[in-house]
């Protein structure tokens, strides 16, 4: 997943320090999600997260396995971009 190609970060109108994610490509185009809790498992081998669907033109819920996979790929992309930006400083 690539930021500003497959998804984009959008500021929430009510909070400037929180972001929603709008999906721009694929099965869930124009769906807007928001990540909640993100944590690493105790063994350090798994990343657990939850998210909610703020809007979806295809009426998908966070229980949809394909949407969960898409959200996971987006989250991984965001984390990788953050690490890359930190290392470039």
N, C-alpha and C positions, 0 to 999 in steps of 0.2 A: 504494500500500500504506500502511496506517495501523497504527502500533504499537498494541498492545492491542486491535485489532479484527481485522486480518488476520494478525498475527504477534505473538509476545511474546518478550521476552528472558528467559532463565532462567539462573540461575547454575549453574555446574557444581558438583557436590557435592565435587569434589576440589580446585577452584581458585576462590577468591572473586574474582579479578581477570579471569577469562575468562567469556564468555557463550556459550550455545548459543541457537539461535532455534527456537521451536516455531511451525509454520505452523498458523493457526487457521481459515482459510477456503480454499475452492477445491479443486482437484484433489488437492492434496498435504496435506490436513488431517491434523494430528497428526504430520506428518513433522518430525523434529528435525535441523537442520543446524548446521554449525559452519564459520565462515570461517577460512581459512588466510592465505596471503599475499595482500595487496592492494597494488597499485602502479599508478602512472600511467605510461603509455608515454613514451618519450623525446620524442616530438613533443607530448606534453601533451594529446593528443586522445582517448585511450582509457584506460579504467580496466580493468585486468586483475585477476582474482581467482580464487582456487580455494576450494573448499569440500568438505566431506565430509558424508555422510549418517550421522548417529548412530543414527537409528531411522526407519523408515517402515513403516506398516501396509500399504502398497501395493507394497512391495519395489522401490522406485525406487532408482536409483544416480545418482551425480553426472554420469554420462554422458547422462542423459535431458535432451534439449534443452528441453523444457517446464519441467522443474525448474530448469535453468540460468537460464531467463528469469525464473522466479519468484524465485530467489535473487538475481539481479541487481536486480530491482525492490525487494526487501527491503533489499539493501545500499544502494541509492540513497536509500531512505526513511530509513535509519539515518543516512547522511551528511547529508542535508538537515536532519533533526531536530537533529543535532549542531551544524551551522552556525547554525541558528536559535537554539538555546539559547546558543551562544557570543555571538551578536550581541545577545541580550537582556540580557546581563550588563553 
